[in-house]
Each structure stands twice: as C-alpha cells, then as structure tokens.
Amino acid sequence: QVQLVESGGGVVQPGGSLRLSCAASRITFTSYTMGWYRQAPGKQRELVASITSGGYTNYADSVKARFTISRGDAEASIYLQMNSLKPEDTAVYYCNYRVLHTNNESWGQGTQVTVSS
C-alpha cells in the first residue's frame, strides 16, 4: 500500500510563504499524478494543484500565480511553494497520489495551514 508522508504546515501571517512537502513510498506504478487538496471547515475538499509523473501541472484558479507545485529529486515526491498567502488559504492540506487513468489512490494524513495576523 502506498504511504504518503507530508510536512511543512504551520501558522503564517497574510502575505507570507510556506512550503509543503510530500513523499510517497511503496509505489508500484510509474505513471501517476500527485497533488495537494485542501479542506477548510464546513467546506468540501478541493484540488489546489497537481503534477503528473510526466511533469504536467494543474492549478486551481484561486492559487494561480501564487502557488507552485514541483517534483522533488526523489521519485514520487512533490513540493508546494505557497507565496502571498491569504486568510482564505487556511485549511488542512492533503497530499494525494493516484495512478493515472484509474481510481487507485492514496491520501496523506493532512497538514494544517493557518494564515492569520
């Protein structure tokens, strides 16, 4: 079973930056997409950004030009650089790994990001 380990959440003031990291282990497929979703209290989980094993990226409109998703040096590892953070970015952020063209996916445990003055 794929395991995802996340790190990098925390508390930051509006306008600040944070970087989230996620590493997947025990992967058995080399064609996959990894991404970050977030869920704020009382709201549905939503996609923030994703990147495929081939390097294609996708972003939610609300984070374009502020967030950047990238792959790490290790296989199946990703980063999310979050700049110009806003209070509305406050949520639990979850890492996701999904084998392309399937419903085979795994989730991380979530990391809290709080943007507050």
Long-range contacts (C-beta under 8 A, 24 or more apart in sequence): 1-26, 1-106, 2-26, 2-27, 2-28, 2-97, 2-106, 3-106, 4-95, 4-96, 4-97, 4-106, 4-107, 4-108, 4-109, 5-108, 6-93, 6-94, 6-95, 6-108, 6-109, 6-110, 6-111, 7-111, 8-80, 8-111, 9-93, 9-111, 9-112, 9-113, 10-112, 10-113, 10-114, 11-114, 11-115, 11-116, 12-85, 12-113, 12-114, 12-115, 13-115, 13-116, 13-117, 14-85, 14-86, 14-87, 14-115, 14-116, 14-117, 15-84, 15-85, 16-85, 16-115, 17-81, 17-82, 17-83, 17-84, 17-85, 18-82, 18-85, 18-113, 19-79, 19-80, 19-81, 19-82, 20-79, 20-80, 20-82, 20-93, 20-95, 20-111, 20-113, 21-72, 21-77, 21-78, 21-79, 22-77, 22-78, 22-79, 22-80, 22-95, 22-108, 23-72, 23-74, 23-76, 23-77, 24-76, 24-77, 24-95, 24-97, 24-106, 25-76, 27-75, 27-76, 27-97, 29-99, 29-100, 29-104, 31-99, 31-100, 31-101, 32-76, 32-97, 32-98, 32-99, 32-100, 33-97, 33-98, 33-100, 34-76, 34-78, 34-95, 34-96, 34-97, 34-98, 35-69, 35-78, 35-95, 35-96, 35-98, 36-69, 36-78, 36-80, 36-93, 36-94, 36-95, 36-96, 37-93, 37-94, 37-96, 38-89, 38-91, 38-92, 38-93, 38-94, 38-113, 39-91, 39-92, 39-94, 39-110, 40-88, 40-90, 40-91, 40-92, 43-91, 45-94, 48-80, 48-93, 49-80, 50-96, 51-78, 52-100, 53-100, 62-88, 63-89, 82-113, 85-113, 85-115, 86-115, 87-115, 87-116, 88-115, 89-113, 89-115, 90-114, 90-115, 90-116
